[in-house]
């Protein structure tokens, strides 16, 4: 097969060659420094076979795409650390079931169904396990299975991975990534891309919090635990990001509103529903007065409309037929003999 380098040179390689083979062909320096490649503009790792005639640009740790590679592999490292955590507690690692673990802005997460709930207190220990996996420098291996072989790995063990495999279109490749061997390793259903080994991941990451997340974002599905992490190339970037988080917490309007006695948010009243206290209400009234004065000064004429309207109004506007399921239910006075219905 033949691929093309950024300078236009052609490179002949064996069928099934990867970006790793391209790096090897270009010499020891590239073989040592390469972490991935852009293949016809798409991010590849060093393990995925290249298409015939592709344009290939190798990537090193200096390229911005490197962050996406190591953040993705860190999600796998997190999943491996969670399995090791529960194995040490006496559970079968298979009791830890996994949803998805994508890259997100600044980091990654993994959705986990564990035999015991994970808490914020577990995160430092999980981080230490992850750093140990990085120090072990486990090489990654990519392999492909048939649909039947892939389902056999998870059927009866992990319903989430089973469902994900069943939704892969017929004829599409079903790939896996393995880091390490046996009990020291971890294998996951994954499209990639990844760094070549866990030792190529910078140690500048932090697990930030645990949250609940429905599988596939569907409230009718099981609630999983989503463990979030952030990761950067340098310690300075991580330190700066964590400082920004602390500053955001310090300026959190919910905390300031409570401490300055401006407003309260009480779950008995409802999530996000504000109860204005005297100090906060004074500020609110001043702002409203300023806005009214400014509108009048600029020539606006103020009107006041009802808080509810006839259902026919919403049908005429088109809102009711299209958004009926997400609106408040109609207010009816049929028990009083009135046929007309209203919406807030």
N, C-alpha and C positions, 0 to 999 in steps of 0.2 A: 504494500500500500504506500501511497505517497501523501505527505502533508507539506504545508508551506509555512515558512518562518516569516516574521514581520518584515524582513528585508527582501522578501520575494524568493529567497532560495528554496529549492525543493529538497525534501529529505525522504529517502526511501527507507521504509521500515517493514518488519514482518506484519502479517495480518494480525489484528487484535492488539496492536501496539498501543501503549498509553503515553501520557505526558512524561511519565518516568523514563520511558524509552527515549523520548526526545531529549530529555536532560542528559541521559547517559551518552547519547550520540554526540552531544555538544561539548562533552568534556567533563573532567572531575569537578571543576568549580560549579557548573550548573547542576551536576548530579548532587552536590553537597548542599547547594543553596535553594534549589527549587522547592516550592511548597504546593504549587498548583499551576493552573494554566487558564488562559482565556482561549476557548476553542470556538471559532466563528462568533466571537463576542459573548459566549456563554461560559460561566464559571465551571471549570472541571477540577477535580483533584488529580493526583498523579496516578490513580488506580483505575479510572474508568476508561475503557477502550475508546480510541479516537475514530471518528468517521473518515471515510476515504475522502481525500482532497481538502481536508480541513485546514484553515489558517490557525496556527498555534502560536500563542505568545506565552512563554513561561513566566511565572510569578515567583517572587521571593518575599521574604518577610518585610521588605520595604514597601511593597505595593499595598494600596488600601484594601484590596480584595482579601488579603490575608486575614483581616479581622473576621470576615464572614466565615472563613474556613475554621479558624480555631474556636470561634463561638459555637459553631455547630458541633464540633467534636467535644466541647465542654458539656453540652447537653447530654451526650452519651456518657461522658465521665461522671456526671451527676447521677444518671440512672444506675450506672455500675456501683457508685458509692452507696446509693440507697439500698441496692440488693445486698451489698456486703454488710451494711449496717444491720439489716434485719437477719441476715444469716448469723451474725455474731450474737444476736439476741435469741437465737435458737429456732428461728423460723426457716422453712424451706425457701430458698431464693425465688422459687417459682410462685410463691404466694404474693410476691410483688408483681402487680400487673401494670403495664405501661400503655399510656395513650400516645400522645405525640410530643415531640421535643424540638420545636423549631428555633431558628435564630430570630430575634426581634431587635429593635433599635437599642443599642448599647449593650445587648447581652443575649439571653436565652431563657427558656423555661422548659420544664418537663411536667406533664400531667401524669400523676401516679395514683394507683389504687393499692394502698399498703395494708398489711394486717393490723397495724396500729396507726393512729393519726400521728403525723409529723407536726412538730411545733417549732416556733422560732428558736427555742432553746436547743433544738437538734442541729441547727444550721452550722454553728462553729465546728462541731464534730464531723459533719458531712464535708465541710470545707477541707478539714485536715485529711480525710480519706481521699478527697479529690487530688490534693497536692501530692499525696503518696502515689497515686496512680500516674500523675505527671512525672514524678521522679523515676518510676519504673520504666518509662519510655517504651510503652507497649506499642509495637508496630500495628498498623491497621491493614486489614485485608478485605478486599471487596469480592463478593461472589454472587452468583445469580442462581435462583432455583425455579423450577417449574411451579405452576400454581398448586398442584397437588402436594409437592414437597414442601412448599412454603406453608400451606395450611396444616400439614402434618406437624410442623414445629409448634403450632399454637393452639390447634383445635382441642377444646376441653381443658386448656390451661389458661389462655389469655383471650377473653372475648373481644377485647379492643383491637388487638393486632389481627385477630381473625377477621373482624369486620373490615378493617382497612385493606387487607389482602383481597377480600371478596369484591371490594369496590374498584380495584385496579382493573382497567379495561382489558379485555381479552387481547392477547398478542403483545401487550406492553410488558417490558422487562420488570421482573420482581427481584430487586437487589437487596443485599444485606451487607452490613459492615461489622467486622469482628476486630476487637482490640484485645490482644493477649490470647492465651490458651487456657482451656479447662476452667477450674475454679478461679484462676487468676485473671480470667478474661471476661469479656462481655460481647454479645452479638445482638444486633438490632436490625429490624426491617427499616430500610432507609434508602433514599435516592442519592444521598450525599449532597454536596461534596465535603471532604474532610482534609485535615492535615495528614501527613504521612505516618506520624506516630504521636503518642500522647506527650512525648518529650518536646515536641515542637510547639506546645501551647505555652504562652507566657503565664507565669503564676500570679498575674495581677487581676484577680477576680474576687468577687464577693457574692455570696448568697444573701439576698436582701430580705425576702419575706415569703410566707406561705399563704396561699389564698385558695378558696374553693372555686372549682370550674366544672360546669357540666360537660360531659363527654360530647364532643362535636358542637359545643355551644347550645345544646338542646336541653331545655329545662325538664323535659320528660325522660331524659337519660340519667344514668348514675352521676352523682357528684364525685369528682376526683379532687385530689390535692395538687395544686399547681405550685411548684417551687420555682421562684424567680432568681436569676442571677445576672450580674453585670460583669463585663470583662473588657480589658483594654490591653494595648501593647505595652504600656509603661506604667510604673508605679505612680508617676506624677499624674497621669491621666485618671487613674483610679482614685487617687487622693482628691483631685479636683472635683470629680463627680460625687464622691461621698460627702465632700464639704457642701456642694450645692444641695444635696438631699437634706443635710442637717439645717441649712439655711431655710429651705422650703418648709421644713417642719416648724422651725422657729417662727415663721411668718404665716403658718396655717391659720386661715380665717376662723376655723371652728375653735381652735384653742384661744386665739386672740379675742373672739367674741365672748367666750366664757370668762376669760380672765379679766377683761375690761368691762364686764357686765353690760355688754351691748345687746346680746341676744342669746337665746337658748334653742337647742334642737333636742327635743325629747321624743324617744321612740314611742311613748304612749300616744303622743299627738300624731306622729308619723315621720318617717325618714325624710330628711331634707326640708321639713316644714318649720319655718322660722317663727319663734315667739320673740317679738321685739320687746326688750326691756326699756325702762324710761330713758336711759342714756342713748341707746341705739335708736330709739324712736325719735328722739330729738334730732339726731343726725339725719335720719330718714326724712323727716318733715322739712328740714332745711334744704336738702337736696331736691325734694319735690317742688318746694317753693322756688328755688333757683331755676329749675327746668321750666316751670310755668312762666316765670318772668321772662326768661330768655326766648321762649317760643312766642310770647306776645310781642316782645321787642322786635322780633324778626318778621312779624306780620302774620303769624299763624292765628287761625281762629279755632278755638277749642270746642269740641263736641263730646258728648257722653253717650255711649251706646249701652243697651241692656247687657246683663251678664249671661242671659240665656236667649236663644232664638228658636223660632219654629222649626221643627224637623224638615218642613218643606223648603225652608231657606237653605239648609245644608244639602238637600237633594238637588236643588236648583244649581248650587255652586259646584256640585260634583263631589264634595267632600264625603258625604255619607256613603254613597255606593262603594267608593274606593277605600275608605278608612274606617268603615263601620266597626271592624274588630278591635281597632286601637283607640276608639273614642269611648267616652262615657256612655252608658246606656241611656236611651231616651227617658225623659221625665213624662210620666203619663198621669192624667187626671180622669181616666175613664170611669173610675168609681163615682165621680161627681157628675157623670154624664157628658164630659167634654171629650171630643174625639181628637182634638189637636194634641200633638206631642211636641216636646221641646228638648233641646240639647244645650248644655252649658257652653 
